[in-house]
């Protein structure tokens, strides 16, 4: 009986660091919940485009949802000081709630995407509303697991083209 107790104790000690690592990995990115179901997303997008033209900026539309881990992760990175400073200087940022890929789809279509295949879908627009990242816009479904330096470089490259 004592042997069984010691064996269980040893097994628990061996798995504890692994579970701690899993918790650290899960919390390796900040999170935010900026997606508002009741927002008038079309009006927000129109206002962002108008501000972008006045201020010579780009527009980022993050089409996601608060239920989505990757949407919350990307929004969390955007709220960090390093990202916030770059985004504020070079972009107008709009979070568009897409529900379960069944809300505000007309906004995606407006800029040339037929559907929202995954969340978040991230559109980078010129101030005139041209979609600048057609190929990579739907490829942000792994945003929470991306390296923050890679995310920063991705968005900084579009801002550098102004």
PATIDO-377756 format. One record per residue (C-alpha): x, y, z; residue number from 0; residue in three letters. Coordinates in steps of 0.1 Angstrom, whole numbers. Layout:
N
<<X,Y,Z>,NUM,"ala">;
...
***
This chain:
162
<<0,0,0>,0,"unk">;
<<28,24,9>,1,"unk">;
<<45,16,-24>,2,"unk">;
<<14,25,-43>,3,"unk">;
<<11,58,-24>,4,"unk">;
<<48,67,-32>,5,"unk">;
<<43,57,-68>,6,"unk">;
<<13,80,-71>,7,"unk">;
<<31,108,-54>,8,"unk">;
<<61,104,-77>,9,"unk">;
<<38,104,-108>,10,"unk">;
<<21,136,-95>,11,"unk">;
<<55,153,-91>,12,"unk">;
<<65,143,-126>,13,"unk">;
<<34,157,-143>,14,"unk">;
<<32,189,-123>,15,"unk">;
<<58,208,-144>,16,"unk">;
<<41,197,-176>,17,"unk">;
<<7,211,-164>,18,"unk">;
<<24,243,-153>,19,"unk">;
<<40,246,-187>,20,"unk">;
<<6,241,-203>,21,"unk">;
<<-9,269,-182>,22,"unk">;
<<20,292,-191>,23,"unk">;
<<15,284,-228>,24,"unk">;
<<-22,291,-226>,25,"unk">;
<<-16,324,-209>,26,"unk">;
<<14,334,-232>,27,"unk">;
<<-7,361,-248>,28,"unk">;
<<-29,389,-234>,29,"unk">;
<<-66,388,-241>,30,"unk">;
<<-93,414,-247>,31,"unk">;
<<-130,413,-255>,32,"unk">;
<<-136,442,-278>,33,"unk">;
<<-163,428,-301>,34,"unk">;
<<-197,443,-295>,35,"unk">;
<<-227,425,-309>,36,"unk">;
<<-249,456,-308>,37,"unk">;
<<-225,480,-325>,38,"unk">;
<<-233,495,-358>,39,"unk">;
<<-203,480,-376>,40,"unk">;
<<-210,496,-410>,41,"unk">;
<<-211,531,-394>,42,"unk">;
<<-179,523,-375>,43,"unk">;
<<-161,512,-407>,44,"unk">;
<<-173,542,-426>,45,"unk">;
<<-161,565,-398>,46,"unk">;
<<-127,548,-397>,47,"unk">;
<<-123,552,-434>,48,"unk">;
<<-132,589,-432>,49,"unk">;
<<-107,594,-404>,50,"unk">;
<<-80,574,-423>,51,"unk">;
<<-84,597,-453>,52,"unk">;
<<-81,628,-432>,53,"unk">;
<<-51,615,-412>,54,"unk">;
<<-33,596,-440>,55,"unk">;
<<-36,562,-422>,56,"unk">;
<<-46,527,-430>,57,"unk">;
<<-76,508,-416>,58,"unk">;
<<-75,475,-398>,59,"unk">;
<<-108,456,-396>,60,"unk">;
<<-106,427,-371>,61,"unk">;
<<-136,406,-379>,62,"unk">;
<<-140,382,-350>,63,"unk">;
<<-159,375,-318>,64,"unk">;
<<-155,374,-281>,65,"unk">;
<<-161,337,-280>,66,"unk">;
<<-130,332,-302>,67,"unk">;
<<-97,325,-285>,68,"unk">;
<<-76,339,-314>,69,"unk">;
<<-98,370,-318>,70,"unk">;
<<-93,378,-281>,71,"unk">;
<<-56,370,-284>,72,"unk">;
<<-50,394,-313>,73,"unk">;
<<-70,421,-296>,74,"unk">;
<<-50,416,-264>,75,"unk">;
<<-18,421,-283>,76,"unk">;
<<-32,452,-300>,77,"unk">;
<<-39,467,-265>,78,"unk">;
<<-2,463,-254>,79,"unk">;
<<18,495,-253>,80,"unk">;
<<41,486,-282>,81,"unk">;
<<13,477,-305>,82,"unk">;
<<-10,504,-293>,83,"unk">;
<<16,531,-302>,84,"unk">;
<<22,518,-337>,85,"unk">;
<<-15,513,-344>,86,"unk">;
<<-25,547,-331>,87,"unk">;
<<1,564,-352>,88,"unk">;
<<-6,545,-385>,89,"unk">;
<<-41,529,-384>,90,"unk">;
<<-77,533,-376>,91,"unk">;
<<-87,501,-359>,92,"unk">;
<<-122,486,-359>,93,"unk">;
<<-134,454,-342>,94,"unk">;
<<-163,439,-361>,95,"unk">;
<<-184,413,-343>,96,"unk">;
<<-192,384,-368>,97,"unk">;
<<-211,363,-343>,98,"unk">;
<<-206,327,-354>,99,"unk">;
<<-196,338,-389>,100,"unk">;
<<-232,349,-395>,101,"unk">;
<<-232,386,-386>,102,"unk">;
<<-218,416,-405>,103,"unk">;
<<-207,394,-434>,104,"unk">;
<<-218,423,-457>,105,"unk">;
<<-187,442,-445>,106,"unk">;
<<-164,414,-456>,107,"unk">;
<<-182,413,-490>,108,"unk">;
<<-179,450,-494>,109,"unk">;
<<-141,446,-494>,110,"unk">;
<<-140,416,-517>,111,"unk">;
<<-142,386,-494>,112,"unk">;
<<-171,362,-501>,113,"unk">;
<<-173,348,-465>,114,"unk">;
<<-157,347,-431>,115,"unk">;
<<-141,312,-430>,116,"unk">;
<<-124,316,-397>,117,"unk">;
<<-120,341,-369>,118,"unk">;
<<-104,365,-367>,119,"unk">;
<<-103,375,-403>,120,"unk">;
<<-82,407,-405>,121,"unk">;
<<-85,432,-433>,122,"unk">;
<<-59,458,-439>,123,"unk">;
<<-74,486,-460>,124,"unk">;
<<-61,517,-477>,125,"unk">;
<<-77,550,-467>,126,"unk">;
<<-98,547,-499>,127,"unk">;
<<-110,512,-489>,128,"unk">;
<<-88,490,-511>,129,"unk">;
<<-81,456,-495>,130,"unk">;
<<-43,453,-492>,131,"unk">;
<<-40,418,-477>,132,"unk">;
<<-65,397,-497>,133,"unk">;
<<-44,366,-495>,134,"unk">;
<<-35,367,-458>,135,"unk">;
<<-68,383,-444>,136,"unk">;
<<-84,350,-437>,137,"unk">;
<<-53,333,-423>,138,"unk">;
<<-54,347,-387>,139,"unk">;
<<-72,317,-371>,140,"unk">;
<<-39,310,-352>,141,"unk">;
<<-34,346,-340>,142,"unk">;
<<-32,336,-303>,143,"unk">;
<<-2,312,-310>,144,"unk">;
<<18,336,-332>,145,"unk">;
<<49,353,-320>,146,"unk">;
<<42,389,-310>,147,"unk">;
<<72,402,-330>,148,"unk">;
<<58,385,-362>,149,"unk">;
<<24,401,-356>,150,"unk">;
<<40,435,-351>,151,"unk">;
<<61,432,-382>,152,"unk">;
<<31,421,-403>,153,"unk">;
<<11,452,-395>,154,"unk">;
<<41,475,-395>,155,"unk">;
<<49,465,-431>,156,"unk">;
<<16,479,-444>,157,"unk">;
<<19,511,-424>,158,"unk">;
<<54,516,-439>,159,"unk">;
<<39,518,-474>,160,"unk">;
<<20,550,-467>,161,"unk">;
***
